[in-house]
Amino acid sequence: MTFWALSALVNGITSATIGILVYIKNKNKVLRLSYVLFCLTLFLWSCFYYLWQISANEAAALFWCRNLMASAIFIPICYLHHIYALLGIYWSRKREIFLSYLFAFIALSISHSHFFIRNVQPKLWFKFWPNPGIVFPYFLIIWFLFVIFGVVFIIQRLKVAGGMEKNQLRYVLVATIIGWTGGATNYFLWFNVPIAPYGNIFIAAYVIIVAYSIIKYHLMDIKRSEERRVGKECRSRWSPY
């Protein structure tokens, strides 16, 4: 098994495991759902990436490439959905989320055509690497814009956040930089820039770091809320007034 196939396998297993863990541990329904959707898209993308890397012929490689990019369409949108939920602004931006998913389904309708991925060919030491179709560069620009929007919202909230929220957002910002920078290394070869996707393995780091921040700080918040409630009850019980 090559490093590239192994990195996809690690990303897939990590996404599935952490997604299930967050679903079980986190009680915030909107945050839980948005993060699980994000993990699901990463899991599907990673599975198809693995199948692409072990493909024995051009037809199979092209088929799995088109499937992995069909999954990738939803990754930045689920990311932004998750960030909105994390920041507590999901309900005020439901229309944006709806339009984002609408865009994703429109893109999905052409993801298996030559307009999206033209073909595959040998590049560097890869036997079957995809070449972009005519609409792919525009999709890629929009794809990264979703991520940039998420980063901007995180930074804006960091300026006014405090306590546990500030710590959580720091984790998310660091994870975003690591994970998305690593994932971006997949696209140089699409445009014949001779840089291999060495950063692909760091996608798993995003999933782990963000899940840690969600579970740790959410559970701490529950614990502290419970402590405050019990403390108030004790004070009222023993108060002479």
LUMGUKOL-713986 format. One record per residue (C-alpha): residue in three letters; x, y, z. Coordinates in pm, 1 decimal, padded with zeros to 6 digits. Layout:
% LUMGUKOL-713986
+--------+----------+----------+----------+
! residu !     east !    north !       up !
+--------+----------+----------+----------+
!    Ala !        X !        Y !        Z !
...
+--------+----------+----------+----------+
***
This chain:
% LUMGUKOL-713986
+--------+----------+----------+----------+
! residu !     east !    north !       up !
+--------+----------+----------+----------+
!    Met !  00000.0 !  00000.0 !  00000.0 !
!    Thr !  00135.9 !  00343.0 ! -00095.3 !
!    Phe !  00163.5 !  00638.8 !  00141.8 !
!    Trp ! -00115.5 !  00812.9 ! -00051.4 !
!    Ala ! -00356.9 !  00523.9 ! -00013.2 !
!    Leu ! -00261.5 !  00488.9 !  00353.1 !
!    Ser ! -00319.8 !  00860.3 !  00419.6 !
!    Ala ! -00668.8 !  00830.3 !  00271.1 !
!    Leu ! -00737.9 !  00525.4 !  00486.2 !
!    Val ! -00624.0 !  00710.8 !  00800.4 !
!    Asn ! -00839.8 !  01011.3 !  00711.2 !
!    Gly ! -01142.5 !  00789.8 !  00650.9 !
!    Ile ! -01111.5 !  00587.4 !  00970.9 !
!    Thr ! -01044.9 !  00901.8 !  01176.2 !
!    Ser ! -01343.0 !  01088.2 !  01028.8 !
!    Ala ! -01582.1 !  00797.9 !  01091.1 !
!    Thr ! -01458.0 !  00731.6 !  01444.9 !
!    Ile ! -01455.9 !  01094.9 !  01557.0 !
!    Gly ! -01790.4 !  01164.9 !  01390.2 !
!    Ile ! -01953.1 !  00883.0 !  01586.0 !
!    Leu ! -01784.3 !  00997.8 !  01907.5 !
!    Val ! -01908.5 !  01356.4 !  01869.3 !
!    Tyr ! -02256.4 !  01231.3 !  01785.5 !
!    Ile ! -02265.7 !  01032.3 !  02108.4 !
!    Lys ! -02098.9 !  01286.9 !  02337.1 !
!    Asn ! -02230.7 !  01621.8 !  02217.4 !
!    Lys ! -02582.4 !  01728.0 !  02321.2 !
!    Asn ! -02615.3 !  02032.9 !  02096.3 !
!    Lys ! -02827.1 !  01897.9 !  01809.4 !
!    Val ! -02733.8 !  02162.6 !  01551.6 !
!    Leu ! -02361.8 !  02142.2 !  01629.4 !
!    Arg ! -02370.0 !  01763.3 !  01643.3 !
!    Leu ! -02552.2 !  01728.8 !  01310.9 !
!    Ser ! -02333.5 !  01979.2 !  01127.3 !
!    Tyr ! -02011.7 !  01816.7 !  01248.8 !
!    Val ! -02132.7 !  01465.2 !  01171.7 !
!    Leu ! -02224.8 !  01576.9 !  00818.1 !
!    Phe ! -01877.3 !  01721.7 !  00781.0 !
!    Cys ! -01719.4 !  01397.0 !  00902.6 !
!    Leu ! -01943.4 !  01196.5 !  00668.0 !
!    Thr ! -01831.2 !  01392.1 !  00362.9 !
!    Leu ! -01467.0 !  01350.3 !  00466.3 !
!    Phe ! -01523.2 !  00979.1 !  00519.5 !
!    Leu ! -01675.2 !  00932.0 !  00172.6 !
!    Trp ! -01405.7 !  01144.7 !  00010.5 !
!    Ser ! -01133.7 !  00943.4 !  00186.1 !
!    Cys ! -01286.4 !  00608.7 !  00086.0 !
!    Phe ! -01303.8 !  00710.9 ! -00279.1 !
!    Tyr ! -00952.0 !  00855.5 ! -00256.8 !
!    Tyr ! -00826.0 !  00520.4 ! -00131.7 !
!    Leu ! -01005.9 !  00330.8 ! -00410.8 !
!    Trp ! -00863.0 !  00573.8 ! -00665.9 !
!    Gln ! -00509.6 !  00519.8 ! -00536.5 !
!    Ile ! -00535.0 !  00140.9 ! -00563.3 !
!    Ser ! -00702.7 !  00144.4 ! -00907.0 !
!    Ala ! -00548.7 ! -00091.9 ! -01157.3 !
!    Asn ! -00662.4 !  00079.5 ! -01477.5 !
!    Glu ! -00752.7 !  00419.2 ! -01618.4 !
!    Ala ! -01128.7 !  00363.1 ! -01630.7 !
!    Ala ! -01148.3 !  00263.6 ! -01263.6 !
!    Ala ! -00923.5 !  00552.9 ! -01159.3 !
!    Leu ! -01140.4 !  00804.7 ! -01346.1 !
!    Phe ! -01458.1 !  00658.4 ! -01194.2 !
!    Trp ! -01325.7 !  00682.2 ! -00837.4 !
!    Cys ! -01178.8 !  01029.7 ! -00900.3 !
!    Arg ! -01518.1 !  01156.0 ! -01005.9 !
!    Asn ! -01677.0 !  00999.3 ! -00699.4 !
!    Leu ! -01423.9 !  01149.1 ! -00460.4 !
!    Met ! -01475.9 !  01495.2 ! -00609.6 !
!    Ala ! -01853.2 !  01450.8 ! -00589.2 !
!    Ser ! -01800.6 !  01403.3 ! -00215.5 !
!    Ala ! -01550.2 !  01689.8 ! -00198.5 !
!    Ile ! -01813.6 !  01931.5 ! -00330.3 !
!    Phe ! -01992.4 !  01909.4 !  00004.9 !
!    Ile ! -01686.3 !  01929.9 !  00232.9 !
!    Pro ! -01639.9 !  02311.8 !  00239.9 !
!    Ile ! -02015.6 !  02367.0 !  00266.6 !
!    Cys ! -02048.7 !  02128.0 !  00559.2 !
!    Tyr ! -01744.0 !  02299.2 !  00708.0 !
!    Leu ! -01911.0 !  02641.3 !  00692.1 !
!    His ! -02235.9 !  02489.8 !  00823.5 !
!    His ! -02038.5 !  02349.3 !  01116.5 !
!    Ile ! -01863.7 !  02682.0 !  01185.4 !
!    Tyr ! -02197.2 !  02866.6 !  01189.3 !
!    Ala ! -02331.6 !  02609.7 !  01435.1 !
!    Leu ! -02019.3 !  02634.3 !  01649.0 !
!    Leu ! -02047.6 !  03012.7 !  01664.5 !
!    Gly ! -02418.1 !  02998.4 !  01742.7 !
!    Ile ! -02519.6 !  03192.0 !  01430.0 !
!    Tyr ! -02671.6 !  02904.5 !  01233.6 !
!    Trp ! -03033.7 !  03017.2 !  01271.7 !
!    Ser ! -02959.8 !  03369.5 !  01151.5 !
!    Arg ! -02779.3 !  03233.9 !  00844.6 !
!    Lys ! -03004.1 !  02946.7 !  00744.6 !
!    Arg ! -03067.7 !  03107.1 !  00405.9 !
!    Glu ! -02694.4 !  03114.8 !  00328.1 !
!    Ile ! -02661.3 !  02751.0 !  00427.3 !
!    Phe ! -02959.7 !  02656.1 !  00209.6 !
!    Leu ! -02813.9 !  02837.9 ! -00093.1 !
!    Ser ! -02475.7 !  02677.2 ! -00029.4 !
!    Tyr ! -02624.3 !  02328.3 ! -00034.9 !
!    Leu ! -02823.4 !  02421.4 ! -00345.3 !
!    Phe ! -02496.3 !  02517.7 ! -00514.6 !
!    Ala ! -02347.3 !  02184.8 ! -00405.0 !
!    Phe ! -02626.7 !  01982.1 ! -00560.9 !
!    Ile ! -02598.3 !  02178.8 ! -00885.6 !
!    Ala ! -02224.4 !  02106.9 ! -00891.2 !
!    Leu ! -02297.4 !  01743.1 ! -00807.8 !
!    Ser ! -02510.4 !  01713.3 ! -01122.1 !
!    Ile ! -02203.7 !  01770.6 ! -01342.7 !
!    Ser ! -01940.1 !  01609.4 ! -01120.4 !
!    His ! -01931.7 !  01290.4 ! -01330.5 !
!    Ser ! -01893.7 !  01471.4 ! -01662.0 !
!    His ! -01586.5 !  01580.6 ! -01857.2 !
!    Phe ! -01672.5 !  01939.9 ! -01763.3 !
!    Phe ! -01557.4 !  01862.7 ! -01409.4 !
!    Ile ! -01283.9 !  01602.2 ! -01458.0 !
!    Arg ! -01161.0 !  01560.8 ! -01812.9 !
!    Asn ! -00946.6 !  01248.0 ! -01776.2 !
!    Val ! -00660.7 !  01093.2 ! -01580.4 !
!    Gln ! -00297.6 !  01053.0 ! -01683.4 !
!    Pro !  00045.4 !  00978.2 ! -01533.6 !
!    Lys !  00193.8 !  01265.1 ! -01331.4 !
!    Leu !  00507.2 !  01243.2 ! -01117.3 !
!    Trp !  00496.3 !  00886.7 ! -00977.2 !
!    Phe !  00115.0 !  00860.1 ! -00994.1 !
!    Lys ! -00019.6 !  00640.7 ! -01272.6 !
!    Phe ! -00363.1 !  00805.6 ! -01281.1 !
!    Trp ! -00388.8 !  01169.7 ! -01178.6 !
!    Pro ! -00692.3 !  01378.8 ! -01280.8 !
!    Asn ! -00698.7 !  01669.3 ! -01521.2 !
!    Pro ! -00955.4 !  01943.4 ! -01455.3 !
!    Gly ! -01252.2 !  02006.4 ! -01679.8 !
!    Ile ! -01354.6 !  02351.8 ! -01791.3 !
!    Val ! -01566.2 !  02431.4 ! -01482.2 !
!    Phe ! -01335.8 !  02279.5 ! -01220.9 !
!    Pro ! -01116.6 !  02589.5 ! -01161.4 !
!    Tyr ! -01426.2 !  02798.5 ! -01089.0 !
!    Phe ! -01553.1 !  02537.0 ! -00847.3 !
!    Leu ! -01216.1 !  02531.7 ! -00672.0 !
!    Ile ! -01223.3 !  02910.7 ! -00623.3 !
!    Ile ! -01572.3 !  02894.9 ! -00470.6 !
!    Trp ! -01462.2 !  02594.8 ! -00263.2 !
!    Phe ! -01185.0 !  02793.6 ! -00098.6 !
!    Leu ! -01409.7 !  03097.0 ! -00053.8 !
!    Phe ! -01632.0 !  02889.8 !  00175.7 !
!    Val ! -01327.5 !  02808.3 !  00387.1 !
!    Ile ! -01213.4 !  03172.1 !  00391.8 !
!    Phe ! -01558.8 !  03282.2 !  00507.6 !
!    Gly ! -01537.1 !  03032.7 !  00791.9 !
!    Val ! -01193.1 !  03159.3 !  00895.0 !
!    Val ! -01309.5 !  03521.7 !  00887.1 !
!    Phe ! -01604.0 !  03442.6 !  01114.5 !
!    Ile ! -01376.3 !  03256.5 !  01356.8 !
!    Ile ! -01129.5 !  03545.6 !  01374.9 !
!    Gln ! -01408.1 !  03799.2 !  01423.7 !
!    Arg ! -01551.2 !  03599.5 !  01712.9 !
!    Leu ! -01206.7 !  03549.0 !  01865.6 !
!    Lys ! -01172.0 !  03924.9 !  01904.2 !
!    Val ! -01469.0 !  03941.0 !  02142.1 !
!    Ala ! -01476.8 !  03588.0 !  02286.3 !
!    Gly ! -01352.7 !  03498.1 !  02631.0 !
!    Gly ! -01300.8 !  03200.0 !  02856.6 !
!    Met ! -01383.3 !  02856.3 !  02720.8 !
!    Glu ! -01520.2 !  02988.9 !  02392.1 !
!    Lys ! -01191.8 !  03163.3 !  02314.3 !
!    Asn ! -00995.4 !  02845.1 !  02385.5 !
!    Gln ! -01230.0 !  02640.8 !  02169.6 !
!    Leu ! -01205.2 !  02883.2 !  01878.2 !
!    Arg ! -00826.4 !  02884.1 !  01900.0 !
!    Tyr ! -00830.8 !  02506.7 !  01855.4 !
!    Val ! -01066.5 !  02537.7 !  01558.8 !
!    Leu ! -00856.1 !  02808.6 !  01392.0 !
!    Val ! -00533.8 !  02608.4 !  01430.1 !
!    Ala ! -00710.8 !  02295.8 !  01304.1 !
!    Thr ! -00847.5 !  02485.3 !  01003.9 !
!    Ile ! -00502.4 !  02611.5 !  00906.9 !
!    Ile ! -00344.9 !  02265.8 !  00942.4 !
!    Gly ! -00624.4 !  02062.2 !  00784.3 !
!    Trp ! -00716.0 !  02284.0 !  00491.8 !
!    Thr ! -00356.4 !  02368.7 !  00405.7 !
!    Gly ! -00281.5 !  01997.6 !  00401.7 !
!    Gly ! -00585.6 !  01923.5 !  00188.6 !
!    Ala ! -00497.9 !  02200.8 ! -00056.6 !
!    Thr ! -00177.1 !  02018.2 ! -00153.3 !
!    Asn ! -00395.6 !  01775.4 ! -00348.3 !
!    Tyr ! -00468.1 !  02032.8 ! -00617.2 !
!    Phe ! -00126.8 !  02145.5 ! -00741.3 !
!    Leu ! -00086.6 !  01842.2 ! -00966.9 !
!    Trp ! -00429.6 !  01901.8 ! -01118.5 !
!    Phe ! -00276.6 !  02208.9 ! -01283.7 !
!    Asn !  00056.8 !  02039.4 ! -01358.7 !
!    Val !  00243.1 !  02205.3 ! -01072.9 !
!    Pro !  00488.4 !  01930.8 ! -00963.6 !
!    Ile !  00399.4 !  01927.0 ! -00593.3 !
!    Ala !  00278.0 !  01597.8 ! -00446.2 !
!    Pro ! -00008.0 !  01593.4 ! -00190.0 !
!    Tyr !  00213.6 !  01533.4 !  00111.0 !
!    Gly ! -00019.7 !  01734.6 !  00332.7 !
!    Asn ! -00315.1 !  01503.6 !  00273.3 !
!    Ile ! -00251.7 !  01316.3 !  00597.8 !
!    Phe ! -00305.3 !  01638.8 !  00795.8 !
!    Ile ! -00676.9 !  01637.5 !  00712.8 !
!    Ala ! -00717.7 !  01387.8 !  00996.4 !
!    Ala ! -00558.5 !  01643.7 !  01229.7 !
!    Tyr ! -00846.0 !  01885.2 !  01168.8 !
!    Val ! -01105.5 !  01624.6 !  01259.9 !
!    Ile ! -00923.4 !  01523.8 !  01578.4 !
!    Ile ! -00844.6 !  01875.6 !  01702.4 !
!    Val ! -01194.7 !  02013.5 !  01642.9 !
!    Ala ! -01362.3 !  01708.8 !  01795.8 !
!    Tyr ! -01139.6 !  01746.8 !  02102.1 !
!    Ser ! -01240.4 !  02110.4 !  02140.0 !
!    Ile ! -01611.0 !  02033.3 !  02097.7 !
!    Ile ! -01614.6 !  01746.5 !  02345.9 !
!    Lys ! -01377.1 !  01897.0 !  02601.6 !
!    Tyr ! -01526.7 !  02242.5 !  02624.8 !
!    His ! -01886.9 !  02135.5 !  02582.0 !
!    Leu ! -01857.3 !  01882.5 !  02862.3 !
!    Met ! -01676.7 !  02135.9 !  03080.6 !
!    Asp ! -01958.3 !  02379.6 !  03018.0 !
!    Ile ! -02213.5 !  02118.8 !  03125.5 !
!    Lys ! -02009.5 !  02038.2 !  03433.5 !
!    Arg ! -01970.7 !  02400.4 !  03534.2 !
!    Ser ! -02337.8 !  02473.7 !  03471.4 !
!    Glu ! -02426.7 !  02182.5 !  03695.6 !
!    Glu ! -02183.4 !  02304.8 !  03959.5 !
!    Arg ! -02339.4 !  02651.2 !  03950.3 !
!    Arg ! -02688.1 !  02503.6 !  03980.6 !
!    Val ! -02591.4 !  02286.2 !  04277.0 !
!    Gly ! -02407.0 !  02579.3 !  04436.9 !
!    Lys ! -02711.4 !  02802.8 !  04409.8 !
!    Glu ! -02931.4 !  02532.6 !  04562.4 !
!    Cys ! -02689.1 !  02490.2 !  04853.8 !
!    Arg ! -02668.8 !  02862.1 !  04916.0 !
!    Ser ! -03048.0 !  02901.1 !  04911.6 !
!    Arg ! -03090.0 !  02599.3 !  05137.0 !
!    Trp ! -02850.4 !  02730.0 !  05403.9 !
!    Ser ! -02927.6 !  03097.4 !  05370.2 !
!    Pro ! -03093.3 !  03245.7 !  05684.3 !
!    Tyr ! -03283.1 !  03496.4 !  05463.4 !
+--------+----------+----------+----------+
***
